[in-house]
Amino acid sequence: MKRIRAEIIGETFARARVDGAEIAVGGHAPVLRLCRELVDRGIDPGTPLEAYRCHTLCLAVTSIGKAACLTVKSAGNGALILAVEKGAGASPMRFPDDTLPAVRRCATSAPAPSSKRAAA
């Protein structure tokens, strides 16, 4: 499967060229927003993406479909965390897997954080 190469510019801008068309987005989490835009435009959600700043690989996304379901939130203590975007997926009660339209399919809940801590 071919990887999409994206470019991160500044802190709030990302762009990628797919099938000859340039897709550019802005926001506080531009790579995640770019993944949502790519999936919305019909790109295979299983496609990987590599985001570069100049010639340096900054972020490797294994699946734009999985990344499209994520957002960045505050943990309440100043730390930033990735969370499943609210309302990002269709209800499986309304659309069985084999008839699900071409929309983002996201997990309804994020995996529970591990309670194990590394020994100091």
C-alpha positions in Angstrom: 0.0 0.0 0.0 1.3 3.4 -0.9 2.0 5.9 1.9 0.9 9.4 1.8 3.6 12.0 2.4 2.4 15.1 4.3 4.2 18.2 5.2 3.8 20.0 8.5 4.3 23.8 8.3 4.5 25.8 11.5 2.4 24.6 14.4 -1.1 24.7 12.8 -0.8 23.8 9.1 -0.4 20.5 7.2 -0.7 19.5 3.5 -0.5 16.5 1.3 -0.7 15.8 -2.4 -3.0 12.8 -3.3 -3.8 11.8 -6.9 -2.5 15.1 -8.2 -4.7 17.3 -5.8 -3.2 19.2 -2.9 -5.1 19.0 0.3 -4.3 21.7 2.9 -5.7 22.1 6.4 -5.1 24.2 9.5 -5.9 23.7 13.1 -4.4 22.9 16.5 -3.8 19.2 15.5 -3.3 19.6 11.7 -2.1 16.0 11.0 -5.2 14.5 12.6 -7.4 17.0 10.7 -5.6 16.2 7.5 -6.4 12.5 8.1 -10.1 13.3 8.6 -10.1 15.3 5.4 -8.4 12.5 3.4 -10.9 9.9 4.6 -13.8 12.3 3.9 -12.5 12.6 0.3 -12.6 8.8 -0.1 -9.0 7.8 0.4 -8.7 4.3 1.8 -8.8 4.6 5.7 -6.1 1.9 5.9 -3.6 4.1 4.1 -0.5 5.0 6.1 0.8 8.6 6.2 4.2 10.1 7.0 4.3 13.7 8.1 7.6 15.6 7.6 8.9 18.9 8.7 11.4 19.9 6.0 13.2 16.6 5.4 12.7 15.1 8.9 10.0 12.5 9.6 8.0 13.8 12.5 5.1 11.5 12.7 4.2 8.2 11.2 0.5 7.3 11.0 -0.2 3.6 10.4 -3.9 4.2 9.4 -5.4 7.5 8.4 -8.8 6.0 9.3 -7.7 5.4 12.9 -6.0 8.8 13.2 -9.2 10.5 11.8 -11.0 9.3 14.9 -8.6 11.0 17.3 -8.4 14.5 18.7 -6.1 16.2 21.2 -7.5 17.1 24.6 -6.2 18.4 27.9 -5.8 15.9 30.7 -6.7 18.6 33.2 -3.2 18.8 34.6 -1.7 20.7 31.6 -0.7 17.5 29.8 -2.2 16.8 26.3 -3.7 13.4 25.5 -5.1 11.7 22.4 -8.8 10.9 22.7 -11.5 9.4 20.4 -13.3 12.2 18.8 -16.9 12.5 20.0 -19.4 11.5 17.3 -16.8 10.2 15.0 -18.4 6.9 14.1 -21.7 5.5 13.0 -23.7 3.4 15.3 -23.3 -0.3 14.5 -27.0 -0.8 15.4 -28.0 1.4 12.4 -25.4 0.1 10.0 -24.1 -3.5 10.1 -20.4 -3.7 9.2 -21.2 -5.1 5.7 -23.5 -2.3 4.8 -21.7 0.6 6.6 -21.5 3.6 4.2 -18.1 5.1 3.4 -17.8 7.1 6.6 -15.2 7.1 9.4 -15.5 4.0 11.6 -14.2 4.8 15.0 -14.1 2.9 18.3 -16.8 4.1 20.6 -14.4 4.2 23.5 -10.6 4.5 24.0 -8.7 1.7 25.5 -8.3 2.0 29.3 -4.9 3.3 30.4 -2.6 0.8 31.9 -2.5 0.8 35.7 1.0 -0.6 35.9 3.7 1.8 36.6 7.4 1.4 35.9 9.5 0.7 39.0 11.5 3.8 39.9 
